[in-house]
Amino acid sequence: MRRTIPAISLCVVALCSLGASALLASPLSGGFPPVTGDGVAPAARANHPICNLQFRKSDVAGQQREVERAEQELVQWLEECRGGDKTEIPGEQIFADVIEALLSLPSSFAEQAVREASGADNQMVKKLLGKGKSQNNPQGEKQRSDRATQVLDLMEAFHEPTGLLYDVTIESHAADALQCLSYLAQSKAAEDGAEEEAESKRSQHYQQALKSAKSALQLLDRSEDLYRETGRSPSRLPSIASYVTAIDVWKALAVGAGEVGDEKRRDQSLEVVRALRHRRVEVYTPVGDGGNVGGGWGEYNVLPPEVSQMAVEDVLNIAVEQLRDSVPSYQLLTGDSAGVGTFHFNQLIFDLAKYPQPFSGPLAQDLLEYMVYEVKQSASLQQRRRKPAQSLNVPKPNVETINAVLKAWLVTPDDQDVARRAEAVLAKLAIWQSEGTLWGVSADTVSYNTAIACWKESGIPGAAQRATDILALMEDESTLVTPDVISYASTIGAWADSRDSSAADRAEEILMRMYQRSKDAGGDESIAPRPSTRCFNAALLAYANGRQRGGGKRSMELLRFMESLNAEGCDVSMDSYTFNIVLKALAKCGEKGASRKAHQLLQRMEDALNKGDTSLKPELLSYNTVLDAFSMEGDARSAESLLNQMAKRGDVKPDAHSYSAVITAWSRSEDKANGARRAEELFDDIEGRYAAGETDFRASAEVYNALINCWAKSGERKALYRVTQLLSLMEELGLQGGDRDVTPNSRTYCAVLDTLSRSRNWNACNKSLEILERMENYFSEGYDSVRPCARAYSIVLSTIARSRKKNKAVMAQDLLHRMESEYRSGNSACRPNIYSYNAVLNAAAFSGRDEKEQEDAFKVACLTFDELRMSEHVKPSSVSYGTFLKAIKKLMPESDVRDDLVKGLFRKCSQEGLVSDFVLKEMADLSTPDLYQSLLKGVTNSYGNLPKSWSANVRERDSIMA
């Protein structure tokens, strides 16, 4: 029997349903729903059209079928979106994967595809683009590059493609053009006879090459436009490789036009080359920079405009005084040369790099621009014969000048655009070379290495890929600049510093490429350098800095590879730094048995030291890293044994971190009851040794935090008393007594709050609120270390949800709003997260002593879920949906209104790929059998039998939490 819903309940339901309009509203309003995060809606990623590509690399026909299937499914998906049959648009990664799949087709296969493709998929693409069939290709058949470009066209309607997607597509079109030009050369070298037919083929090849080159140029235009429209976002920056590729293709076209006798086409191609060089400079020169693109006169960054009328000596003196204002003791070395010339300008620019200042890069750039200006002016005077050449005093830039300017940019502090500025210098040099202004002045290995270093130090997203692009240019024989060990080490180091999920793989890939090139060159380092210790260390660091699965195993394999090369006589030596990196990779990898491997590696270091090899002498860092590895696995006994071993050594003594790692190991061990006792004994040992003068350190905040955390996880009855006692002691000594070593921080308070939340103390809720308020007060008094964070608020919210407080849902909602207010006031650490919202939903789901409290709790649940749905920072999880369903079940009487709410909620949950066992369980308890089966569409009531797209975004942790 269905209960009658009171009038006031209907009002609440209506109010909440209106507030949760985003949950139930139909998306068929003519547009597409907003895409969140990285532009990929959860369901869109779940229905990935090419995630199931299955083919062997050697199976060309199978590869064709799979790629065509993916292409057709993507186009069909977009048609359904346009027609309103689908609500989620494909995400950026889906478009990128289709483009990558198309461009992965072998070039020989692409030609076969042109002859055999049915063209049906291209008709669908053209329908979406609103274009008819090509006159030159009546069947609508396309090369792989053209098909990838069409997908890129479709992508632009929904997303802003990254510069990398344009780069790879430009490269493909350029490869097509060069391949056609190679056919042109082959046909010209063919035997005599059938001249008319041969001429016709040559013309066709050239026209096809011209078409591909134009396509590459158009894509570069679009990439530049998007880069400017998005506020010059680094991720949209066209790569230097794209400009070089386009320039090379149009140069080749100019040569091809000359060979067929088309002078007009040759001149047009050369004009495109000149324009591309200038465009590259404009793109890589940040807005507001001084200087003229061609090296002509313009606004400078630091030098005054009137220097154009000054003598060279005066200009140099102005720049010297600029540096001397910041470095009073500075003196410019003049050398033995008579008069002011290139040597003096170079020396000053090098000194700008030696004494880094905010103006180092800008002033060095100004001096370079001035030198080029003087060269142009002198050339003009010599042409008009107004001044004899021997009387001209012109500081002409050379490669040392260029390298000094690049170094000055590299060391310039507080400038986020140094990498682009460095590449702009190289781009301008190319223009000055082509104009004849700096004939014979070419960038060398040092120049490119400095540009790589600029990207490495920039820290911006995509920097490692930019560094890799420059390295690839150096590896290209046409560049005439050979990479050296520094080139590879810096590029690999850029990946080690990157936060990219594939950083370690990319770093190792470059290292192995370096090794293979050296092997192919027969060990001739003038052609290809051998991997050095520095290169291996950089690759190992990529594994140590990341949390890639299998990182510990891969780092050990690289170490063994180093050993094998060393045994072969290669100059690859391993030192304690190398071993420490591998130890760090093992400590962070989370692999089973990693701590044992780390301990074995430490023992190898000790054995080597005992045999007289001081290069592998273990340091305090070595021991602490192994202790961290034991701590990660909860192997407390092994950790404590190593700590005792350290205490007995004469050269390496434990510090506060050593003790905190062992205490943390006890907190993670299975013997938690004994762990709290051992942690207290270790804490007393530190204090006792310090009091006796045996150590020069005492228990720090890190040790206190480890001890509090150990008690929090112990389950002991006196845990709550002990952690609050320790917190009070830290507040007394640190915050009130001024002892910075024991000042509590946010982690301290979170550990204490977590202990309260785990306890069954009847007053835990009030105590948690009291401690949180103390945090807020101390923070407002200027103690930044106790800044309230999202975790602290979330723990208190969970404590409220578990309590038996009356109106706890409203109390939790008020605290959530207080948290949001703190965030808006400038405390970025307390931005609400998914656990915060879920805790409020949980508080609502378990409220309800009377009808009024139930109505208030249900209103809180609806409004909180709606806020979560509309949040810019966080989206619902499967736990959010399951908890909201539980709140509906407990707080809302059976009715048609409830059924409609449940239908809309479940549809949204399945579209977002968040249907978990928890959601299914709540649905089964909440719905009638008929409603439940209608929503499941005949699917068996089991999480494992659901359509994959329904649960694609369910995290395993969510299922466990539920």
PEZIFEN-V899591 format. One record per helix or strand. SS is the DSSP state (a for helix, b for strand). FROM is the first residue (numbers start at 0). TO is the last residue. Records with the same first field share a line. If there is no record, write none. Layout:
SS=FROM-TO  FROM-TO
//
This chain:
a=6-18  20-23  41-45  59-82  91-102  106-115  119-128  143-155  162-187  194-228  233-235  239-258  262-283  304-308  311-325  341-353  359-383  388-390  398-410  417-434  444-457  462-474  476-478  484-496  502-519  532-544  550-566  575-588  593-609  613-615  619-632  635-647  655-667  671-690  700-713  718-735  739-741  745-757  763-779  783-785  789-801  807-823  827-829  833-844  850-869  877-890  895-910  916-925  928-935  942-944  947-949  955-960
//
